[in-house]
């Protein structure tokens, strides 16, 4: 993962609770991951419509990863045949 000395890094678990807050007066929205659900390490990221294309790319990437994981797990669930060589 990318990290520099100025970046803040959060890794979300599958169970992390998040919600979207809309700021109509500012024409924006925030992704909120509250601190009380993360042992005091909550955060909020404020987005404007200018970020939509990047966020859509992020969603497309996550869908691709999900598809790849399903494909990989279906290969792992296929029973293998044991061959006896004499």
C-alpha positions in Angstrom: 0.0 0.0 0.0 1.1 3.5 -0.7 2.3 5.5 2.3 4.4 8.6 2.6 5.4 10.6 5.6 2.5 13.0 5.1 -0.3 10.5 4.4 -2.9 9.2 6.8 -3.6 5.5 6.3 -6.8 3.7 7.4 -7.5 0.1 6.6 -11.2 -0.8 6.8 -12.3 -4.2 7.9 -15.3 -5.8 6.2 -17.4 -5.2 9.4 -16.6 -1.5 9.7 -19.7 0.6 9.9 -19.9 3.6 7.5 -22.5 5.9 6.3 -22.9 8.8 3.8 -23.7 12.3 5.0 -25.1 14.7 2.4 -24.2 18.4 2.6 -26.8 19.9 0.3 -25.8 23.5 1.1 -22.3 22.7 0.0 -23.2 20.5 -2.9 -21.1 17.6 -1.5 -21.2 14.5 0.5 -19.0 12.7 3.1 -18.1 9.1 3.7 -18.2 8.8 7.5 -16.6 6.0 9.5 -17.4 7.0 13.0 -14.7 6.8 15.8 -17.0 5.2 18.3 -17.2 2.2 15.9 -13.4 2.1 15.4 -11.9 2.5 18.9 -11.6 6.2 18.5 -10.0 6.1 15.1 -12.9 7.4 13.0 -12.7 9.7 10.0 -14.7 11.5 7.4 -13.8 12.2 3.8 -15.6 15.1 2.1 -16.3 14.6 -1.7 -17.6 17.0 -4.3 -19.1 16.1 -7.7 -15.6 16.7 -9.2 -14.5 13.5 -7.4 -17.3 11.3 -9.0 -15.2 10.0 -11.9 -12.4 8.9 -9.5 -14.9 7.3 -7.1 -16.5 5.4 -10.0 -13.1 4.1 -11.0 -12.5 3.0 -7.4 -15.9 1.1 -7.4 -15.1 -0.5 -10.8 -11.8 -1.7 -9.5 -13.4 -3.1 -6.3 -15.9 -5.0 -8.5 -13.1 -6.4 -10.6 -11.2 -7.6 -7.5 -14.4 -9.2 -6.2 -15.0 -11.0 -9.5 -11.4 -12.2 -9.5 -11.7 -13.5 -6.0 -14.9 -15.4 -6.9 -13.1 -17.0 -9.9 -10.1 -17.9 -7.7 -12.3 -19.4 -5.0 -14.2 -21.5 -7.5 -11.0 -23.0 -8.8 -9.9 -23.8 -5.2 -13.2 -25.5 -4.5 -12.9 -27.9 -7.5 -11.9 -31.3 -6.3 -8.6 -32.6 -7.5 -8.1 -36.1 -8.7 -5.4 -38.2 -7.2 -3.5 -40.2 -9.7 -1.6 -43.3 -8.7 1.6 -43.9 -10.7 3.0 -47.4 -10.6 
